[in-house]
Amino acid sequence: MRLLRRRKTILVILVTIWLGGMVYFLAPLTGTKDDSRRTEDFVNFGDTGELESLEQDINEQETNMNEDTYNNKRQSSKLAQNSDEMDLRRIEDFDVESYIAVTRVKKGGDAYASNAYNQEASDKAAFNRDVPDVRASECQQQTWKTDNLPTTSIIICFHNEGRAALLRTVISSLNRSPPNLLKEIILVDDYSDNRKSDDGKLLEKLPKVRVLRNDKREGLMRSRVRGADEAKGDVLTFLDSHCECNKNWLEPLLQRIKEKRNMIVSPIIDVINMDNFEYMGSSSDLRGGFGWNLNFKWDYLPANVLAERAGRPMDPIKTPVIAGGLFSIDKKWFERIGKYDMDMDIWGGENLGQLEFFLFINTNC
């Protein structure tokens, strides 16, 4: 027991030093003394009454600036919309069968070998299939005004992803996103194998799709930053390369960011069965967490939070960390807080990174 307490004490000290270093590192990035103070207020989460007052004042300024910025951009972008309307590419013209046939599992082959899910089942699932609306009834009845919401660029990074899964991710994003809010879909190919180097390139035949291919393996963080640097939307929306968007998935994310620009917003993440690709709803009473080993995990909401949310399923859930695969963030805010750590080389570090220890909010619709 004494050894365990000693190890816990050492770990607490290391984490404290790390957090202090984060504050020290990020403070100079804002440029001015006032801006540095503001960033530190966000990092400290308003632990005292004074900081809470400062944060409230800052949030009001951010909201006002946010609304002015987005509304002004909406008015001034009418001419730019004409160029979007010139995109004559159509989903109907895309040859789905030819695209998927190239990488189908050969007879007797291992359907799980390439992607750790049943690729045969994925290939058989329709590229534009309907998925069940598993939201709470209150969410299903909610209507969304899209004319004053910020635009978004969807960024999807992949490496040797199954073509059918990647295609459904893109098609569901196109079909279930309001056209006036979806600026573009940026696919970042993290140097897929030569035989699959055109996985993303061929998808440029679809509307609003742009493809960037790395000249070498860069990993998820640098790939995402590359996509973010190229993005033209007000908000960056990062998605995994094997997911499917459900009805009204985008509007709540953008609405939360419009309300408070320094939010990082993640949706409820449902489940697609890896064996038969059945779509299944997941619990909305979860939030991100981590243990002493710093591995991401899902935690059930404590009783007091559940009581506060009773009868209000649309209320956001505050969470210290998120599943880093799917979230939205204001582009300028992403740049201001330093983007991702460019020294992270491997995939899988997106759950517990420097972004995930800032203010987070998990929307439920």
Helices and strands as residue ranges (DSSP letters): H 2-26, G 27-30, H 33-43, H 49-76, H 78-85, G 91-93, H 96-101, H 119-124, H 137-141, E 152-158, H 163-175, E 182-189, G 194-196, G 201-205, E 209-213, H 219-230, E 235-239, H 251-259, E 264-266, E 271-272, E 279-280, E 286-290, E 296-300, H 303-309, E 317-318, E 327-330, H 331-336, G 355-357, E 360-362
